[in-house]
Amino acid sequence: MALLRECLMSLLNQEYPTDRYEIIVVDDGSTDNTPEFLSTIPRSASEPRLRCIRQKARSLNSARNLGLCAAVGDPIAFVDDDVVAPATWLQAVVEGSLSHPDAGCLGGPVRLRFKGRPPRLCSRDRLPGEQDYGQAETTVCYVIGANMTVRRQALDRVGMFSEALSGCGGGDETEWEERLLGANGRIVYLPRAWVWHQRTSAELRVSYLLGLAFQRGRERVAFARVRGQKLKRRQELLASLRFLAHAVRRVCVGGLISASRHVGTAWELTIRGEH
């Protein structure tokens, strides 16, 4: 709840006219009294509208679609509940959207903020959930869902987020963005529209990161099927060995994380009898 409170307070305190945006919290079957918690957020009449909509636990994309249907504005910006947006974020999103009217999707940097000691990484590796394409506005192939803005014309063009992708290893927003690009749509990176993505001490433990990577690796198999790709167990195992060698050579936890992901994929392929 502490992370959600920080997220909401940052969104409520944007340097942008409060009557020109709203905040929608989509509760995907939480069991921690989120609606009651929201009522404790200090509010004033001059702040933007804040509302919560609930559904039984389904999936991330189902929650996104529910939020899209409830929203009245355009464009529509998504953040995760562990994000903190600087006061200039929304203004940067709006200005970027106006500068690129043909872009169906936009996103900015996602910078990690650690609430504990991060593991050792070498210069080439990053922890999951980080995004940085540099200091220039540019067309890209993908932006992270933790800081992603979509236009209604893009949704009209390629449809909503796929709710069949639950458990597909990060494919939730990727598949939609690939559909947009396949329809000659455009995704634009906005360096000024950055956010913090908070990582708790528990999420920074090596055991947690390796377990998460292993699970994401298993889920990659389902997403590959959606894409029409065929993964090979031998190639995944060889990739895991390369990353293990990197981890030993550079004393880098990032290599272990990448190796764990490929081992998870190889494990899932073995269970499914795919070699």
Stockholm file with secondary structure:
# STOCKHOLM 1.0

chainA/1-275         MALLRECLMSLLNQEYPTDRYEIIVVDDGSTDNTPEFLSTIPRSASEPRLRCIRQKARSLNSARNLGLCAAVGDPIAFVDDDVVAPATWLQAVVEGSLSHPDAGCLGGPVRLRFKGRPPRLCSRDRLPGEQDYGQAETTVCYVIGANMTVRRQALDRVGMFSEALSGCGGGDETEWEERLLGANGRIVYLPRAWVWHQRTSAELRVSYLLGLAFQRGRERVAFARVRGQKLKRRQELLASLRFLAHAVRRVCVGGLISASRHVGTAWELTIRGEH
#=GR chainA/1-275 SS CHHHHHHHHHHHTCSSCGGGCEEEEEEESCSSCHHHHHTTSCCCTTSCEEEEEEECSCCHHHHHHHHHHHCCSSSEEEECTTEECCTTHHHHHHHHHHHCTTCSEEECCEEEEEESCCCCCCTTCCCTTCBCCCSSCEEESCCCTTEEEECHHHHHHHCSCCTTCTTSSSHHHHHHHHHHHHTTCCEEECTTSCEEEEEETGGGSHHHHHHHHHHHHHHHHHHHHHHTCCCCHHHHHHHHHHHHHHHHHHTCHHHHHHHHHHHHHHHHHHHTTCC
#=GC SS_cons         CHHHHHHHHHHHTCSSCGGGCEEEEEEESCSSCHHHHHTTSCCCTTSCEEEEEEECSCCHHHHHHHHHHHCCSSSEEEECTTEECCTTHHHHHHHHHHHCTTCSEEECCEEEEEESCCCCCCTTCCCTTCBCCCSSCEEESCCCTTEEEECHHHHHHHCSCCTTCTTSSSHHHHHHHHHHHHTTCCEEECTTSCEEEEEETGGGSHHHHHHHHHHHHHHHHHHHHHHTCCCCHHHHHHHHHHHHHHHHHHTCHHHHHHHHHHHHHHHHHHHTTCC
//
